[in-house]
Amino acid sequence: MERYRVGIIGATGMVGQRFVTLMAGHPWFQLAALAASSRSAGQRYEQAVAGRWAMRDPVPREAGGLVVLDAQADVEKIASLADFVFCAVDMKKEDIRALEDRYARAECPVVSNNSAHRWTPDVPMVVPELNPEHLEVIPAQRKRLGTRRGFIAVKSNCSIQSYAPLLTPLMKAGYPMERALVCTYQAISGAGKTFERWPEMVDNLIPYIGGEEEKSEREPLKVWGRVEGDRVVPAGGPVITAQCFRVAVADGHTAAVFVKFAGGKKPGVEEIKDIWASFRGVPQELELPSAPKRFIHYFEENDRPQVRLDRDLEGGMAISAGRLRPDSQYDYKFVGLSHNTLRGAAGGAVLLAELLCAQGYISPK
C-alpha cells in the first residue's frame, strides 16, 4: 500500500519524541517533517533533542538527520510535505487552538494529543475502540472551516484511558451506570518529566495535578456522547467524581474505580470479566497496525495489575484490570492500568490516525 507522509508538530517534547519512535518501522506511515519552536528550528533533530532525549530507544535514524522546521512559521511548507500531522505542542490553549486551525485550513488534517480542541463541539474526541462513530462529525467541521481535506481530531486525556475503557463495555452490554468514583495515580511522564529532570518526585506523592480532575470527570461524557447534526453532544451521565495524584512512577497511570449501576440492574462478577474479555472494537475488527489483539486483560492475582509488569502489555496499547469485587458503598470496585504515553498519548493518537486512514477521512495527496 502507499504509505502516508506524516509530520510531527512539537517533535522535541516527550510526547513528540514518542511519536518519533512510533513512526520508525510503521507499516503505513512515513516520517516526512518534524517541527518545534523557533529555538529548535534549523537544527538537525538529533541536535535539537541532544541532552533531553527521554526514550529508552535511541533517536531513529530516519528522524535524526531531518532538519527541524518552525511549527508556527512553516505551516504551509509542513502542510505541503505531509498528508497529515500529529500535534503535541506545549503552548497556551488559545495558541494551540489557533495553530491547529491554521494547519487544518492549510488542508492538512491534524491528529492532536492536546486538550485545546477537546470541547470544540464539532471536533471528535475519540478512543478508537469506544466511540469511532464520532468521526461522522468531521464533514460538518470541514464545512465550518471551509476545507476539503483539513480537519482536527483529538484523543482524550491520558488519565481516562485507565478506566473509561473498562466502564464503556459494561454500558454497551446493557448495564447503565448511575455514578463512579475514580482515584488516579499518574506517572511523571504525564508531566513530560523523568526522574533525572524531576528529582523531587523520588520517594514522593503530590495530591494535585492542575486541571486533571476536571478532565477526568468531564471527558468521558463526551466520549459517551452522540453525534447530533453538526456537533457531538456529551452524555448526561454517569456522574463521575475524581481525585488525581502524581506518583513516583516513570510510566503508567493506575486508577482505583468504584461504580454504582442505575436502576438496581447490575451484572455479576464473572459476567463483568466475560464482557471485558470479549470486548472488541473497530480497531480489532480492522486489524489496525497499532491495535492490541485483546483490548482488555484481566488479572486474577490480587497484586495485579502492576505498572512495571503490565504497562507494556501488547506494545503498551492494551488496558489492564484487576481486583474486581463487591463494594460496601458502591456496587463494585476494581483497578485499571494504562500506559500513559503509549495508549494514553502518542500511541492512542497513532491508532486514531490509522482509523482515520482506514475509513477514508485521511488520504494521500
matplotlib code that plots the C-alpha trace (Angstrom):
import matplotlib.pyplot as plt

x = [0.0, 1.0, 2.4, 1.1, 3.6, 3.5, 4.5, 5.0, 4.4, 6.1, 8.5, 11.1, 8.9, 8.3, 5.1, 6.7, 9.6, 7.3, 5.6, 9.0, 9.8, 6.4, 6.9, 10.1, 9.1, 5.4, 3.9, 1.5, 3.3, 6.5, 8.1, 8.2, 8.6, 9.5, 8.6, 9.1, 9.6, 11.8, 14.5, 15.0, 14.2, 17.1, 18.9, 19.0, 16.6, 19.4, 20.9, 17.6, 17.0, 20.6, 20.7, 16.9, 16.1, 13.8, 13.0, 14.7, 15.4, 17.9, 16.8, 15.6, 18.0, 15.3, 14.5, 17.9, 19.0, 15.8, 16.1, 13.6, 11.1, 9.3, 5.9, 4.4, 6.3, 6.4, 2.8, 2.4, 5.7, 4.8, 1.3, 2.9, 5.3, 2.8, -0.5, -1.4, 0.3, 0.4, 0.3, 1.9, 2.9, 3.4, 1.7, -1.2, -4.5, -5.7, -2.5, -2.8, -6.3, -5.2, -2.2, -4.2, -6.9, -4.1, -2.9, -6.5, -7.2, -4.0, -5.7, -3.6, -5.5, -4.5, -4.5, -3.9, -2.6, -3.5, -6.6, -7.2, -9.9, -11.4, -14.5, -15.0, -18.4, -17.5, -14.1, -14.3, -12.5, -12.0, -10.8, -10.9, -12.4, -15.1, -16.6, -15.4, -18.8, -17.9, -15.7, -19.0, -18.9, -15.8, -17.8, -19.6, -16.3, -14.8, -17.8, -17.3, -13.5, -14.1, -11.8, -11.8, -9.2, -8.3, -9.9, -8.9, -9.5, -8.2, -7.6, -8.8, -6.8, -4.4, -5.9, -9.3, -7.7, -7.2, -11.0, -13.3, -12.3, -13.4, -16.7, -17.8, -18.1, -20.4, -22.7, -22.7, -23.7, -26.9, -25.8, -26.1, -24.3, -25.5, -22.2, -18.5, -15.7, -12.2, -8.8, -5.9, -2.2, -0.4, 3.2, 5.6, 6.0, 2.4, 4.0, 6.7, 9.3, 11.8, 13.3, 16.6, 14.7, 12.4, 14.4, 11.8, 9.4, 11.7, 10.0, 7.2, 3.5, 1.8, -2.0, -2.8, -2.4, -3.7, -6.9, -6.7, -9.7, -11.9, -10.8, -11.2, -14.8, -15.9, -14.1, -15.7, -19.1, -18.0, -16.6, -20.0, -22.0, -23.6, -23.4, -26.4, -26.2, -23.0, -21.8, -21.1, -23.5, -22.0, -23.8, -25.7, -24.1, -23.0, -21.8, -18.0, -16.1, -12.3, -9.1, -5.7, -2.3, 1.2, 3.2, 6.8, 6.3, 8.1, 5.2, 1.8, -1.4, -3.3, -7.0, -8.9, -12.6, -15.9, -19.1, -22.8, -25.2, -28.5, -31.9, -30.7, -29.7, -26.1, -24.0, -22.3, -18.6, -17.9, -20.2, -18.2, -15.0, -16.6, -17.7, -14.2, -12.6, -14.9, -15.0, -13.7, -13.8, -13.4, -9.6, -9.6, -12.1, -10.0, -6.7, -5.1, -1.3, -1.3, -4.4, -3.9, -5.2, -7.1, -8.2, -8.8, -6.7, -8.0, -5.6, -6.9, -3.8, -4.5, -1.3, -2.0, -2.0, 1.3, 2.9, 6.3, 4.9, 1.9, 2.1, 3.9, 1.2, 0.6, 3.1, 1.6, -1.7, -3.8, -5.8, -5.2, -7.7, -7.8, -9.2, -12.8, -15.0, -18.2, -18.1, -20.0, -21.0, -21.0, -21.8, -18.2, -14.7, -11.7, -8.3, -7.3, -4.0, -2.9, 0.4, 0.1, 2.5, 1.5, -2.2, -2.8, -0.9, 1.1, 0.1, -3.6, -3.2, -1.4, -4.2, -6.7, -4.8, -4.8, -8.6, -9.0, -6.9, -8.8, -12.1, -11.1, -11.0, -7.3, -6.0, -2.6, -2.3]
y = [0.0, 3.6, 5.0, 8.2, 11.1, 12.2, 15.4, 15.8, 19.2, 19.6, 16.9, 17.7, 17.3, 14.0, 13.0, 14.3, 12.0, 9.1, 9.9, 9.9, 6.4, 5.1, 6.2, 4.1, 1.0, 1.8, -0.1, 2.7, 5.9, 7.5, 10.4, 13.5, 16.5, 17.4, 20.8, 22.5, 26.0, 28.6, 27.7, 24.3, 25.2, 24.9, 22.2, 18.5, 16.6, 14.7, 18.0, 19.5, 16.7, 16.2, 16.1, 15.7, 12.6, 10.7, 7.5, 4.2, 3.5, 5.8, 8.5, 6.7, 7.0, 8.3, 11.1, 12.1, 13.8, 15.7, 19.5, 20.8, 23.3, 26.1, 24.9, 28.3, 30.0, 27.0, 25.9, 26.0, 24.2, 21.4, 21.1, 20.6, 17.9, 15.8, 14.1, 14.8, 15.9, 14.8, 17.7, 17.6, 21.2, 22.8, 26.2, 28.2, 26.6, 29.5, 29.5, 25.7, 26.1, 28.8, 26.8, 23.6, 25.6, 27.0, 23.5, 22.3, 25.4, 24.7, 21.4, 19.3, 17.0, 17.3, 14.4, 16.1, 15.0, 18.4, 19.3, 22.7, 21.4, 18.6, 20.6, 22.2, 20.7, 19.6, 18.2, 14.4, 13.3, 9.6, 6.5, 4.2, 1.2, 3.2, 5.9, 5.6, 6.8, 10.3, 10.7, 11.2, 14.9, 15.6, 16.7, 19.3, 20.6, 20.8, 22.9, 25.3, 25.5, 25.8, 22.9, 19.9, 17.8, 19.6, 18.9, 18.3, 15.1, 14.7, 11.9, 12.1, 12.8, 10.1, 9.7, 8.5, 5.7, 3.6, 3.5, 4.7, 1.6, -0.6, 1.2, 1.5, -2.2, -2.7, 0.2, -1.1, -4.6, -3.0, -2.0, 1.8, 3.4, 6.0, 7.2, 6.4, 7.4, 7.4, 8.0, 8.0, 7.6, 9.2, 8.7, 11.6, 11.2, 12.6, 15.9, 15.5, 14.6, 12.0, 11.3, 12.9, 16.1, 16.0, 14.6, 16.0, 13.2, 10.4, 8.9, 11.4, 11.7, 15.0, 15.1, 17.6, 17.8, 21.1, 20.6, 16.8, 16.1, 18.3, 16.5, 13.1, 13.9, 15.6, 14.0, 10.5, 12.2, 13.5, 10.0, 8.6, 11.3, 11.1, 13.0, 15.3, 17.2, 19.3, 18.5, 15.9, 16.2, 14.9, 12.2, 13.3, 10.7, 8.8, 11.3, 10.9, 12.3, 12.1, 12.7, 12.7, 12.1, 12.4, 9.4, 8.2, 6.1, 6.6, 5.4, 4.1, 5.5, 3.4, 4.0, 2.8, 2.7, 2.4, 2.1, 2.2, 0.8, 2.5, 1.1, -1.8, -3.7, -4.9, -7.7, -10.4, -10.5, -13.3, -11.6, -8.4, -10.4, -12.1, -8.7, -7.3, -10.4, -10.5, -6.7, -5.8, -2.5, -1.4, -1.3, -5.0, -5.8, -3.9, -5.3, -1.9, -2.0, -0.4, -2.1, -4.7, -8.1, -8.1, -4.7, -5.6, -8.0, -9.1, -10.4, -12.7, -12.2, -9.8, -7.9, -7.1, -5.1, -3.5, -0.7, -2.4, -5.7, -4.7, -1.2, -2.5, -5.2, -5.6, -2.8, -0.5, -0.4, -2.8, -1.9, -4.0, -4.6, -6.5, -6.7, -6.7, -7.2, -6.0, -2.8, -1.7, 1.7, 1.2, -2.0, -2.9, -1.7, -2.6, -1.4, -0.3, 0.5, 2.0, 3.2, 6.9, 7.9, 5.0, 4.2, 7.4, 9.8, 9.2, 5.5, 6.4, 9.2, 6.8, 4.3, 7.2, 8.2, 4.6, 4.5, 7.8, 6.5, 3.1, 4.9, 7.4, 10.6, 10.9, 10.1, 10.5, 13.7]
z = [0.0, -0.5, 2.8, 4.3, 4.8, 8.4, 10.1, 13.9, 15.4, 18.8, 18.0, 20.6, 23.7, 25.5, 23.6, 20.3, 20.9, 21.5, 18.2, 16.5, 17.9, 16.8, 13.2, 13.0, 11.0, 10.9, 8.0, 7.0, 8.0, 6.8, 8.6, 6.3, 8.6, 12.2, 13.7, 17.0, 18.4, 16.8, 19.3, 17.7, 14.1, 11.7, 13.7, 12.8, 15.0, 16.8, 17.7, 18.8, 21.3, 22.5, 26.3, 26.6, 24.7, 27.1, 25.3, 26.0, 22.3, 20.5, 18.1, 15.0, 12.0, 9.7, 12.2, 13.4, 10.2, 9.5, 9.8, 12.4, 10.9, 12.8, 13.8, 13.5, 10.7, 8.4, 8.4, 4.6, 4.0, 6.5, 5.0, 1.6, 2.9, 5.0, 4.3, 7.9, 11.2, 14.8, 17.1, 20.6, 21.2, 24.6, 24.3, 25.8, 24.9, 22.8, 20.9, 20.3, 19.0, 16.6, 15.4, 14.8, 13.0, 10.7, 9.8, 9.1, 7.0, 5.1, 4.1, 6.4, 8.8, 12.4, 14.9, 18.2, 21.5, 23.0, 25.1, 23.4, 21.0, 23.1, 23.9, 20.4, 19.5, 16.0, 16.9, 17.6, 20.7, 20.0, 21.8, 18.7, 20.4, 22.3, 20.0, 16.4, 15.2, 16.4, 13.3, 11.4, 12.6, 10.5, 7.3, 9.4, 10.8, 7.3, 6.3, 9.2, 8.4, 4.6, 3.9, 1.6, 3.3, 6.5, 9.9, 13.6, 15.5, 19.1, 21.5, 25.1, 28.2, 29.3, 32.7, 31.5, 29.5, 32.7, 33.5, 30.7, 28.5, 31.4, 32.0, 28.4, 27.6, 30.6, 29.5, 25.9, 27.3, 28.7, 32.2, 32.5, 35.4, 37.9, 39.2, 39.5, 41.9, 40.4, 42.0, 39.5, 40.4, 37.5, 36.2, 36.0, 32.2, 32.1, 33.1, 30.5, 33.2, 34.0, 37.5, 36.3, 35.5, 38.5, 41.4, 43.8, 42.8, 44.0, 47.1, 46.8, 46.0, 45.1, 45.7, 42.9, 39.2, 37.7, 35.7, 35.8, 38.0, 35.9, 32.7, 34.4, 35.4, 32.1, 29.2, 29.5, 29.0, 25.6, 24.7, 25.7, 23.8, 20.4, 17.1, 16.5, 13.3, 13.3, 16.8, 19.4, 22.3, 25.6, 27.6, 30.7, 32.9, 34.8, 37.3, 37.9, 40.8, 40.7, 42.6, 40.8, 42.3, 40.8, 42.0, 41.8, 38.7, 35.3, 33.0, 33.6, 35.1, 37.6, 38.6, 41.6, 40.4, 42.3, 40.2, 41.0, 38.4, 37.6, 38.5, 40.6, 37.5, 37.7, 36.2, 38.3, 38.8, 36.3, 33.8, 34.0, 33.4, 30.4, 29.0, 29.3, 27.8, 24.8, 24.0, 20.6, 18.8, 15.2, 15.5, 16.3, 13.6, 11.0, 12.4, 12.5, 13.0, 16.5, 17.8, 20.6, 19.7, 23.1, 24.3, 28.0, 30.0, 33.4, 36.1, 38.8, 41.1, 44.0, 43.3, 39.7, 37.5, 38.3, 36.3, 36.0, 35.0, 32.9, 31.4, 28.2, 27.6, 23.8, 23.0, 25.7, 23.9, 26.0, 29.1, 32.3, 35.0, 38.3, 41.9, 40.8, 43.9, 45.5, 47.5, 50.6, 49.3, 45.5, 43.6, 42.6, 42.8, 40.7, 39.5, 35.9, 34.3, 31.0, 29.6, 29.6, 26.8, 24.6, 24.9, 26.7, 24.4, 21.2, 20.7, 21.1, 18.5, 16.1, 16.4, 15.8, 12.7, 11.5, 11.9, 10.1, 7.2, 7.1, 7.0, 4.3, 6.3, 5.6, 2.1, 0.5, -1.6]

ax = plt.figure().add_subplot(projection="3d")
ax.plot(x, y, z, "-o")
ax.set_aspect("equal")
plt.show()
